[in-house]
Each structure stands twice: as structure tokens, then as C-alpha cells.
Amino acid sequence: MFKFEPRPSPSKYWSVASPVLSLIVTVLLGVALFLLLGKDPVKGLMVFFWEPLKSGYAIGELMVKAIPLLIIATGLAVCFRSNVWNIGAEGQFVLGAIFASGVALLAEKDTSAWIVLPILLAGILGGMLWAGITALLKDRFNTSEILVSLMLVYVAIMLLNYLVYDPWKDPNGYNFPQTKTFESVTQIPRLFKGSRINIGLFIALFSSLGLWLFLFKTKMGFALRVGGLAPHAARYAGFSSSKALWSALLASGAASGLAGALEVAGPVGQLTPFIPVGYGFAAIIVAFVGRLHPLGMVFSSILMSMFYIGGELAQSRLGLPKSLTGVFQGLLLFTLLACDVLINYRIRFQPKHNLMTLLTGQR
């Protein structure tokens, strides 16, 4: 018999150890899942944790997946630390991709390579616009930012589908719902020949560094953190809750929109209905597994990108559904929530009681 006993204060040790333990439990559950599906668990774990790291090209593909996850998670960390629950980063990612594509489609072969900068700025503007709708409704009418931001995801996807199926559809694209391939001048510069990894890697790392400086070295970052931890204390100190709301949501929307711009002008090279691949939702897990800390999110974004690549490989090599990616993401999230109990509670073992003692509640 055991019981959970409240700790006098949250455990710093378990705040770090909990994500590690949750990953171990996720791996063990993954082994059980592979056995239930009649697959070799060793091969299953290999496609998730070894194949994405076994060569330089594989690591490059891993970074291609990790870049948008880290950038979006950086923006979400600002929101979550401010106690603003932006669940609609996926929609802001899509709007960023749409705005960036609108600028990219205007480019011609002789356009200056500097067009890349307006493309990225357009993506940032699109994400901020979509997040601004949530901020406006929350600020003026006290609506739930969770529901509004989430519902706007599906509005963004419908807008995307309308554009690629009708006005922006490539007339020479054999009736496929997609825009024409963007001109080469709009391509985000790549870092290495033969690899799809681009300067988005530096942008992601600089955004992570910028988040650390903002949260821990500026007055506004301090105000946001205080507002998230103790709203009443923040109001007493004179910090504006409305300003914190707008700042957090616009920063998050800008990060998500930037990630969308990097995606369409980078590895994808055009706007298609398959742009929404769940990065905005997966980044929520990245943010919490990384403990809303820039360094932690760097590692958790790499882990989550391994799940994406592993799911694709499991489909092609093991004959498993691609939805296995979502299964591993969900397992990691739920095991993290379970392990986080140990931050505020310790397990105490007790002598075994007989049935009558348990029923009567006597010792």
C-alpha cells in the first residue's frame, strides 16, 4: 500500500527528472505496443531512435523537422509562462505559410534574392494577425482563448484549402490542389550541399536564445512570468494583464507564422493542403517536455522530430500506420503529466491493512 503525500515545496529534482522518466516509460510502452502488433520491438525502437541519427543526411532531416517545432514552442513558452493558453499555433502556422506564399508567388526569375526577407516578414505578419483575433476577443469579450485559438485552426485550414483548390491552384499542375513551385530566388538558403537543412536552424537557435534573454533579463519578461505565477500579485505591482495578453499572443503568433514561412519557402517550396502536419500541436508537447525553458526545448524538439521521422519509417519499413507518430506523442504527453505528480507529491509506502480497516478508514 502507498499514498501520495504533499511536499512542503515543489521538488527541483523531479522537475528535471520527470521528463526523463516519462521518456523511459514511453519507450517501455512502445515496446509493449510493438509486441501487441506482432512486430520486433528492437526494430521498432531502431526506426525511432537510431535511424534518424545514423548519418549526416539523416541528422539534416532531423533538423528540418526540429526547426519549426522549436520556433513554435519558443512562442508558446511565452504564452504558457504568462498563463495564456494558446492552443491554436497550428492555425497561426498555416496563416504564416499562406501569407509567405502570397509574397513568394509574386517573385519572378529575375527577382532579387532579398525577396526572402519579405517572405519571412509576411509569414510573421500572418501569424500575428491570426493570434491577434484571439487576443482581441479575449481582451474585449473575455472569451476563452483555448476555444477561440483552437477553432481558428480549422478556419485557417479551410482558407488554405480554398486557395490551393481555386485561385492559387497551379494551372499546369495536372489538377493537383497546390500552387506552382516557387521560383528558386525565394528558396531559404541551405547550409550544406545535398542537405535540406537551411538557415532556419540559426533562426531557431537565436529565437531560443532570445526567449531566454526576454524571460530572464527584461522587465517585460519578468512581468509576464509574475503574471503567470501570481496574477493578483502582478496586478498589485501594476503590471497590465491586457498588455501581457497581447504581448504573449502576438509573440506566439509571430513565431508560428515564421515557422510556416520557413516551411513553404524551405523544404516544401510551394503551398499545398498538406502543410498542416501537426507541428503546432506537437510544439505544445515540446514546450512542456522542455519545461518551458529554451535549453530544454532544444532537446525536446529533437526528440519530437525523431517521433515524426520514426513514424514515417515505421510505415514504410514495418508496415505500421503513420498514425504511430501521434501515438508516441500522446504517450509522451500523458506519461509526462503522470510523472509530474512527483513534483508536488512524494510516494509513502504503508503497511498493508486488512479489508475491514480500509473500509472503515481506521488505522
N, C-alpha and C positions, 0 to 999 in steps of 0.2 A: 504494500500500500504506500502511496505517496500523495503529497499535496503540494500545491503551489503557494509559496509564502512570499508576500510582497517584500521587495528590497527597500532599505531606507532611502536609497537613491539609485538612479539607473546605472547599470554596470557598463563601464567604458570597455571592459574586456569583451563582453558579449556583443557590444555594438559593432565591434570589428570581427569577432569570431562567428557571429550569426550568419553572415553571407557565405562564409567558408563552409560552415556546417550545412547550410541549405544546399550548396552545390554538391557536397558529398552525398546528401540524401537524394538529391535529384538524380545523380549518377546511379545510385543503388536502385531507385525506382525505374530508371531507364533500363537497367539490366533485367529487372523483372518483366518489364514491358516487352523487351526483345524475346525473352523466353516464352512469354504467353503467345507471341506472334509466330513462334516457331523459327526464329532467326538466331544466328550465332551472336551472343551479346558482345563478344570480343570484336567481331567485325563491325557490329553496330556502333560500339564506342569509338572504334578506329575512324569511322567516317565522320564522326562528330568532333573528335579531339586530336586526331593525328593528321588526317588528310588535309585540313586547312593550313597546316604548318610545315608540311614535308618538303616544300620547295619555295624558291623565291617568287615564282609566279603565283603559287597558292597563297603566300603571305600577302602579295599585292591584291589579290581578290578579296582576302580577308579585310584588308584596309578599306577597299572600295565599299564594303558593307558597313564597316565600323564608322566611317566618316559621317554619314547622315545621322546615325544613331547617337554619336557623341555630340554633334552640334545641336540636335533637337533636345537631347537630355540636358544639355547646358542651359537652354532656355527654360525647360520645365523645372529645373532645380531652383531657379529664381522664383517661379510661381509657388512651388511647394514649400519653400522656406518662408514665403510670405503668407502661407495658409490660403493661397488662391489655387483652386483645383481645376486647372486647365486639362481637360481630357480630350480636347479637340485638336491636338497637334497634327494629327493626320490630315485634317481638313486644311490647316494652315500650310502644311507641306504641299498639298495639292494646289492651293491657290498660288503659292510661290512658284511652282512648276508652270502653272498657266501663265502668270504674268511674265516670267522669264521667257517662255516660249513665244509669247506675243512679240517681244523685242527681237528674239533670235530669228523669227520668220521674216523680219524686215531687212535682215542682212543680205547682202549680195556678195559675189565672189571677190569684188574689189573693195569691200568694206574694210576699214581699219580693224586690226586685231584688238584695238581698245574697246570694241563693242562688247567684249566680255564683261567689262566693268558695269555698263548699263544693264546688262542681263542679270548680273548678281544683285544690283540695286533694285531692279524691278521685282525680283523674287522676294527680297526683304520687304518691299512695299506691299506686295500681295499678302504675305503672311501677317504683317501688321494690320492691314485692313480687315482681314478675317477675324483676327483676335480682338480688334477694336470693337467689332459688333458685340462680342460677348462682354467686353468691358463696359460699353455704353448701356446695355440692357441691365447689367448688374448694378451699375452706378446709379442709373435713373429710376429703375423699377424694382431693384433688389431681386432680380430673377436668380435662379440657381446657375452659376457658371458651369457646373458639371453638366447639366442637361443641355444648356444652350450650346456650349462648345461641342458637345458630342453630336447633337443634331445637325450642327453646321458641317460636320464631316460629310454627311450624306448629301447635303445640299451641294457641297464642293464637288463631290464625285459625280453628281448629276450634271453639274455645269461642265465638268471635264468631258463627260460622255457626249453632251450636246455639241461641244466644239469639235471633237475628233470625228463625230459621225456626220457632221453637216458643214458648218462654214470653214473650218480649218482642215477638212479632210483632203488628203493628197489626191488630186485628180489622176495622177499616174501611179497610184499605189495599189492597183489591182483590187480596188474596192475594200481594202483593209481600213478599219477605223483608226487612222493615225495621220499625223501631219507629215509633210515632206521631211526628209532628213535635213537637218540644219547644215548650213554652209560650214566649211572647215574653220573659217575665221572665228566662229562662235564657240569652238571647242575649248573647254577649260584646259590649259596647258598641262601636259603629263610630265611626270617626274623622270620616268625611265622608258627607254625604248622597249617595246614588246610587252609593256605592262599597262593596265588601265588606270593605275593609281595616278592621281593628279594633285594639283596644288591645294585641293580641298583638305588634304592631310594637314598641311600647315595651318590652314584656316581653322580646322577643328581643334588643333592643339593650342593655337593662340586664343580661341574662344574659351577653352578650358582655363588657360592662364588668366584671361580677362575676367572670368567668373570669380576666380579666387581673389583677384585684386578688388573687384567690385564688392564682394560679400564681406571680406575681412579687412579691407583697407580704406573703405569710404564711408562717409556718414550715411549716405542713402542706403548702402548695403546693410549697415548696422540697423537702420530704421526698419528695413524690410524684415530682417531676422527677428528683431524685437516684436514687430507686429505679428509675425507668425507664431512666436512662442508665447507671447503675453499681450493680446490685443488691448486689454484695458490699460496696461502699463504704457503701451505705445501711445494711446490717446492721451493719457495723463502727461506724457512727455511732450505732447504737441505734435506728434507725427501724424500726418494726414492719411487716413485709411483710403480715401479716394485716390490720392496720388500714388499710394502703394499699389492699389489695384491696377490702375492704368499702366504704371511702370512695369509691373510684373508681367501683365498680359501682352503688352506691346513688345517687351524684350523676348518673351517666349515665342510670339508670333514672328518676330524678325528672324530668330534662329531657325524656326521651322521653315519659313519661306526661303531662307538662304540655302538650307539643305535641299529643298525642292529644286531651286535653280541649279545647284551643283549637280543634281541628278540628271536633269534633262539636258543640260549643256555639257555634261561629262560623259559617263559611261553609256547613257541611253542614246543621246544625240537626236532625239525627237520627242514629241508628245504623243503618248499612247494611252489607252484605257488601263494599262497595267502599271501605271506609275504608282497608284496606291498599293503598296505591298505590305503595309502594316508597320512601317518604320515609326510612325507617330505613336502607336500603341506600345510597340516594343520598347521605345525610348522611356516610357513610364517605368518599366521594369528595370531598365538600365540605370535610371536615376535613383531608384530606391535600393537596388543591389549595391550601387556605388555610394550609398549613404549621403546622397545629395552633395558629395564633395568632389571637386574637379578631378583629383587623382584617382579616387575610387571609380568614377565614371569612365575614365580612360580604360581601366581594366575590364569593367563590366560591359562596355560597348564591344570590346574584342570578344568577350565570352558570348555575347548575344549574336554577334556576326558569325561565330562558329556554329551556333544553332541554325542560322539561316543556311549556311553552306552545307552543313551536315544533313539538313532536311532534303536539300536538292540531291545530294549524293545518295542518300538512303532511297530516294525514289528511283534513281537510275541504276544503282548497283544492287540494291537489296529487294527491289520491287515493293517498297513500302510507300504509302501515300505521302505526298508532300506536306500534308497537314501535321505530320510528326513534328515539324518545326514549332507549330503552335502548342503542341502537347508539351514539349520540353520547356517552352517559355512559360506556360501555365504552371507546370510542376515547379519550376524555379521560383515563381512568384508565391505560390501557396506554401511551399516549404519555408521560404523566407519569412512570410507572415507568421508561420507556426514557430519558427526558431526565434523570432523577435520577442516572443513571450519571455524568453530567458533574460532579456534586458531589464525588465521590471520585476520579474519573479524568479525565485530560486526554488529548486525542487527539494523537498524534505521527505525522506523516507520514514515511515512509521511502522511500528509492529502491526502484524496482521490482526484484525479484530474479527470476532465471530459475527454471524449474521444478525443476531439479536442486538448486539452493540451498535452495528451500522444502522439498523432500523430505528433504534431509539435515540441515536445520537449521543449516547453516553460513552465515557471513556472507562 
